[in-house]
């Protein structure tokens, strides 16, 4: 079993930056991909940015040039660096990962962007 735990939640002013972390623990052979989704109030969960099994990165147009994902394989950690944040970035952010071919999700962490 694999667990994903997000951290780094918080309140940030518009235009500011925040970095989310995702720790993968448990019986990990190989992390295939990692990524991030978010769910704004009253909206469906949507992809923010994530690695694909083909080796490239998918992302929402709304975060292009502002958000960046990265991974530390030695620590089984994933990150989402969010810059130039906007009010519409507010939501619950979920880490997701494909580990040894199986998909896992974190519990989610709240990000609130204020004016």
C-alpha positions, 0 to 999 in steps of 0.5 A: 500500500502507498500513501500520499500526504500533501503539505504546504497548504496556506493562505497567500495574497494574489501575486504571491507564491506557495509551494506544495509538497507530496510525500509518498510512503509505503511499499514503493517500487517505482514512482511512474508519474506524479501530478496535481489536481485541484477542486475549486468550490462548486467546481469539478476536480481538474488537472493542474499539472502532471507527468504523463506516462509518455514522459512529458507534462500536461497542464491546465492553460490557466497555470501555464508559465506560473506553476511548475512541478518537480520530483525528488526521486531519492526522497519519493517527493513531489512538488508544485511551485505556484507563482503569480497566484490568482484568486481563481487558484483557490481550491483543494489541491490533490497530489496523485501518483502512479506507483508500480502501475497503480494510481494513488491520491492524497487527501488534499490540501487547501490553498486560499488566494486572497486579494 
